[in-house]
């Protein structure tokens, strides 16, 4: 069925009503929802003329947590590993950004690593476990990134008896036309979002050693971390792991003058991102080399840098604790990070 601007329609899944406000590409329409609920892109098969028989439906309430209720044996249906981009609307009802979710629609706990990129620039990187039939709220994706060759690299393994299953890896490249045509109802979110099924199913055969002394999931994660290519850093002569550990400086000074030759050449809006790139590389090295503890010198200032560091540390694996206690050398201008023993 086709619609024109001004037509009154009903969202088939939620029963919400609105008006067609724009015609989008690929059999897509923009619907201005009643009650000031904003604008929502929708494919033609997800809407019907307002008042049409059978078009109304009861809105589904938001789930109380990030975990989907455990399905019964009768109702269980695996949907694979999915990525959902949940629109976040601005004051004028237009999407300003998208909340990214990783959805595990399988009966196995998974170990994931996800990287968000625009072109050749890595925007974020996260990894960790995700329970069966659960979802994980990840990064917020600005709308403008859709025009900057947005991509998501996803690496997933199922947790099975004796270790983990085979590696599943995919590079998802987002094209605007493909993106806006992917909008559909997402049961795990109880609302519509742009949905991509990355892996329809996961192999559940263990690739770990079958002996009782085989590696644990934590050990496999550490091993995988050490195999990952290092983030970009100034070139240096190759060194043995022992020498590299010995040469590693456990103190990172994030004052701009300690990071770049000409601090005045760094635009003000790039200072924080420059500092965080050095922080990411430093933590990455410390984890590879099994360093026990490090100090991040961020100074006092307005607290923005310290807050950003502490927020990131909450998602770094193998961090046992971190604190901003008084230090005889740095005062309250440094954070101590203690890693779990390898």
C-alpha positions in Angstrom: 0.0 0.0 0.0 1.2 3.5 -0.8 0.7 6.7 1.2 1.0 10.4 0.6 2.0 13.3 2.8 -0.8 14.2 5.2 -2.3 10.7 5.3 -3.3 9.5 8.8 -1.8 6.1 9.7 -1.5 3.7 12.6 1.7 1.8 13.6 0.7 -1.8 13.3 3.0 -3.0 16.1 2.4 -0.4 18.8 -1.0 1.0 17.8 0.3 4.6 17.9 -1.2 7.0 15.4 0.4 9.8 13.4 0.6 11.6 10.0 2.8 11.0 7.0 5.2 14.0 7.1 7.7 12.9 4.4 8.3 10.3 1.7 11.6 8.5 2.2 13.6 6.3 -0.2 13.0 2.6 -0.5 9.3 2.4 0.3 9.9 4.2 3.6 7.8 7.0 5.2 8.4 9.4 7.9 5.5 9.5 10.4 4.9 12.4 12.8 3.5 10.7 15.8 0.5 12.2 17.7 1.0 13.7 21.1 4.4 15.2 20.4 6.2 11.8 20.4 8.4 12.8 17.5 9.0 11.5 14.0 9.6 7.9 13.2 10.7 6.3 9.9 8.7 3.3 9.0 8.3 0.9 6.0 4.9 0.6 4.3 4.3 -2.9 5.7 4.6 -1.6 9.3 1.8 1.0 8.9 -1.9 1.1 7.9 -4.5 3.8 7.3 -5.8 5.1 10.6 -9.0 3.4 11.7 -8.4 0.4 9.4 -9.8 -2.8 10.8 -7.3 -4.8 12.8 -4.8 -2.0 12.7 -4.8 -1.1 16.4 -2.6 -2.9 18.8 -1.8 -2.4 22.5 1.6 -0.7 23.0 4.2 -3.0 24.5 5.7 -1.7 27.8 9.4 -1.1 28.0 11.2 -4.0 29.7 12.3 -3.2 33.2 15.9 -4.2 32.6 18.4 -4.9 29.8 17.7 -8.6 30.0 14.9 -10.2 27.9 12.7 -12.6 29.9 13.9 -16.2 29.6 11.8 -17.9 27.0 10.0 -21.2 27.8 11.1 -24.4 26.0 7.9 -24.2 24.0 8.4 -20.5 22.9 12.2 -20.5 22.5 13.3 -19.2 19.1 16.8 -18.1 18.5 17.2 -14.9 16.5 21.0 -14.9 16.4 23.3 -12.1 17.1 21.8 -8.7 16.2 22.8 -5.0 16.3 20.0 -2.5 16.9 20.2 1.3 16.3 17.5 2.8 18.5 16.6 6.4 17.3 17.1 9.2 19.9 15.0 12.3 18.9 15.7 16.0 19.3 13.4 18.8 20.2 11.9 19.0 16.7 11.2 15.3 16.6 14.0 14.4 14.2 16.6 11.7 15.0 19.7 13.2 16.3 21.6 10.0 17.3 21.1 6.3 17.7 21.6 4.2 20.8 23.5 1.0 19.8 22.4 -2.3 21.3 24.0 -5.7 20.9 21.3 -8.4 21.2 22.1 -12.0 22.0 19.2 -13.9 20.7 20.8 -17.3 21.3 20.7 -19.8 24.2 24.4 -19.4 24.8 26.4 -16.8 26.8 28.8 -15.1 24.4 32.1 -13.3 24.6 32.0 -10.3 22.3 34.3 -7.6 21.0 32.8 -4.7 19.1 34.5 -1.7 17.4 32.7 1.3 15.9 34.5 3.1 13.1 33.9 5.9 10.6 36.2 5.4 7.6 39.6 4.4 8.9 39.1 6.1 12.3 38.1 3.9 15.3 35.6 5.6 17.5 35.2 3.1 20.2 36.1 -0.5 21.3 34.4 -2.6 23.9 34.4 -6.3 24.8 33.0 -8.5 27.5 30.4 -11.3 28.2 26.7 -11.1 27.3 24.2 -13.5 28.8 21.9 -15.7 26.7 18.8 -13.9 25.4 20.2 -10.6 26.8 21.0 -7.3 25.3 23.8 -4.8 26.0 23.5 -1.0 25.7 26.7 0.2 24.0 27.6 3.6 22.4 25.5 6.5 21.1 26.0 6.9 17.4 25.7 10.5 16.2 23.4 10.9 13.1 26.3 12.5 11.1 28.3 9.3 11.3 26.0 7.8 8.8 27.6 10.0 6.1 31.1 9.2 7.3 31.4 5.5 6.2 30.0 4.2 9.4 31.1 0.6 10.2 30.9 -1.9 13.0 33.3 -4.8 13.5 31.9 -7.6 15.6 33.8 -10.6 16.9 31.8 -13.2 18.9 32.4 -16.6 20.5 29.8 -18.7 22.3 30.7 -19.9 25.8 30.4 -23.7 25.8 31.5 -26.4 28.2 35.2 -26.5 28.3 35.9 -23.0 26.9 34.5 -21.1 23.9 33.1 -22.0 20.5 34.6 -21.0 17.1 35.2 -17.3 16.3 32.5 -15.5 14.4 33.7 -12.2 12.8 32.0 -9.8 10.6 32.6 -6.2 9.3 29.3 -4.5 9.0 29.4 -1.4 6.7 26.4 0.9 7.0 25.1 2.6 3.9 22.4 5.3 4.5 19.9 3.8 2.1 20.4 0.3 3.6 20.2 1.8 7.1 16.9 3.6 6.7 15.4 0.5 5.0 16.2 -1.6 8.0 13.7 -0.1 10.4 11.4 -2.7 12.1 9.9 -3.6 15.4 12.4 -5.1 17.8 10.8 -7.3 20.5 13.9 -7.0 22.8 13.4 -3.2 22.9 9.6 -3.2 22.7 9.8 -0.6 20.0 11.0 0.1 16.5 14.7 0.4 15.6 17.1 -0.1 12.7 18.0 -3.8 13.0 20.8 -5.9 11.5 21.2 -9.6 12.0 25.0 -10.1 12.0 25.1 -13.9 12.8 21.9 -15.9 12.3 23.3 -18.7 14.5 26.5 -19.5 16.4 28.5 -22.8 16.3 28.5 -24.3 19.8 31.4 -26.7 19.4 34.3 -26.1 21.9 37.6 -25.2 20.4 39.3 -25.2 23.8 41.4 -28.2 25.1 39.2 -31.0 26.3 41.3 -31.9 29.3 40.1 -30.7 32.7 43.0 -28.4 32.9 42.0 -26.5 29.7 41.9 -22.7 29.7 39.1 -20.8 31.3 37.1 -18.1 29.6 39.0 -15.4 31.4 42.3 -16.9 30.2 41.1 -17.2 26.7 40.0 -13.5 26.8 43.4 -12.4 28.0 45.1 -14.5 25.3 42.8 -12.9 22.7 43.6 -9.5 24.0 47.4 -10.1 23.6 47.0 -11.3 20.1 45.1 -8.1 19.0 47.2 -5.6 16.9 48.4 -2.7 19.0 46.8 0.7 18.5 48.8 3.2 16.5 51.8 4.6 18.4 55.1 6.1 17.5 57.4 3.6 15.8 60.0 2.0 18.1 62.6 -0.8 17.8 61.2 -4.3 18.5 61.8 -5.6 21.9 61.4 -8.9 23.7 58.2 -9.2 25.9 60.5 -9.3 29.0 62.4 -6.2 27.9 59.1 -4.4 26.9 57.7 -5.1 30.4 60.9 -3.8 32.0 60.9 -0.7 29.9 57.2 0.1 30.4 56.6 3.3 32.4 53.6 2.7 34.7 52.9 6.4 34.9 51.0 8.2 32.1 51.0 12.0 32.3 48.0 13.3 30.3 48.8 17.0 30.4 48.9 18.0 26.8 52.5 19.3 27.0 53.6 15.8 28.0 51.9 14.2 25.0 52.6 16.4 22.0 55.5 18.6 20.9 53.4 21.7 20.2 50.3 21.9 22.5 49.2 25.1 20.9 48.7 23.3 17.6 46.0 21.1 19.0 42.5 22.6 18.6 40.6 23.1 21.8 37.8 20.7 20.7 40.5 18.0 20.0 42.3 18.2 23.4 40.2 15.7 25.2 40.1 13.2 22.3 43.9 13.4 22.0 44.3 12.7 25.7 41.9 9.8 25.6 43.7 8.2 22.6 46.9 8.2 24.6 45.0 6.8 27.6 43.5 4.0 25.4 46.9 3.0 24.0 48.6 3.1 27.5 45.9 0.8 29.1 46.1 -1.5 26.1 49.9 -1.9 26.5 49.5 -2.4 30.3 47.1 -5.2 29.7 49.3 -6.9 27.1 52.3 -6.8 29.4 50.4 -8.0 32.5 51.4 -4.8 34.4 50.1 -4.9 38.0 49.3 -1.3 38.6 49.6 2.1 36.8 49.0 5.8 37.5 47.1 8.1 35.3 48.1 11.7 35.9 45.1 13.9 34.9 45.5 16.9 37.2 42.7 18.7 38.9 41.3 21.3 36.5 37.6 21.1 35.9 37.3 17.4 36.4 36.2 16.6 32.9 39.3 14.5 32.0 39.1 12.6 35.3 35.4 11.8 34.8 36.1 10.6 31.3 38.9 8.3 32.5 36.8 6.9 35.4 33.9 6.2 33.0 36.1 4.3 30.7 37.8 2.3 33.5 34.4 1.0 34.5 34.3 -0.9 31.2 38.0 -2.0 30.9 38.3 -5.8 31.5 40.6 -7.1 34.3 40.6 -3.8 36.3 40.4 -4.9 39.9 40.0 -1.4 41.3 40.8 2.2 40.6 41.0 5.2 43.1 41.7 8.9 43.2 43.2 8.9 46.7 45.8 11.3 47.8 49.3 10.6 46.5 52.5 12.2 48.0 53.8 13.1 44.5 50.6 13.8 42.5 48.2 14.9 45.3 44.6 14.3 44.1 45.6 14.8 40.5 46.2 11.1 39.6 44.2 7.9 39.5 45.7 4.6 40.5 44.6 1.6 38.5 45.1 -2.0 39.8 44.7 -4.9 37.4 43.7 -8.4 38.3 46.5 -11.0 38.4 46.9 -12.9 35.1 
